[in-house]
Structures are given as C-alpha cells and as structure tokens.
C-alpha cells in the first residue's frame, strides 16, 4: 500500500491542532474551564480542568509529531467522545441551542473517526514512531 507521507503529516497536524490550541486556551483560563466543568455537575472541576488541558496539549503534540501516535490518538478519541456526550448533548439542549449542539456533537464524532484511523493505522512513515521502529 502506497502511503503519501506529506499528506499523512498534514492530516496528523490538522487533527492535533484543535487539541493543542484548546489545551493552551484552557491553561490560560483554568478557572473559567473549571467553572464550565462544574456547571455540568462533574466532580473536582479544578483537577479535571488541568488534566483536560494537559491531555489536549501533550496528546495533541504527540499526535502532531508522530510520537506514540496510536496511544495519543486513542486517548484523544476517548476524551472527545466523552466530552461530546457530556458537553454537546443536543438531545437535552434548549430548543434554540439544539442545532448548534448537534453540529458540534457530529463534528466531534468525525474527529473521533479520524483519530481512530490514526490508532488503527499508526502515524505513518514521516513520524518519530516510524523512525524508532526502523532503528529497532
């Protein structure tokens, strides 16, 4: 199977970019993030805010550079699926928010699909994972 390395890198970076930017944004306002988490009734919102930001930054960077990309993609996929159910539950949203929440939910499902591709196929030839495997 022919792999187009530059396209695979671009795909990984595009998937990762959202997480890295969101994570840094959360670190910039951990209090606001914790408040939003608390508004959904989740326990330990300050801890969850920090862990969420850390997962997004570290997992996103690992995915972008192709380091332990399968595990980073799986962690981000599970996180995104959980966040979608908890924070974009369009089925319980107010009538004026249902469309927007459904759109966000479906966007996140698409991202989960892309992340599961990385989990199942790996980071591709232009990655730290591939270099480490070649030198082993």
ABEGO torsion letter per residue (X at the ends): XBBBAAAAAAAAAAAAAAAAAAAAAAAABAAAAAAAAAAAGBBGAAAAAAAAAAAAAAAAAAAAAGBGAAAAAAAAAAAAAAAAAAAABAAABBAAAAAAAAAAAAAAAAAAAAAAAAAAAEAEABBAAAAAAAAX
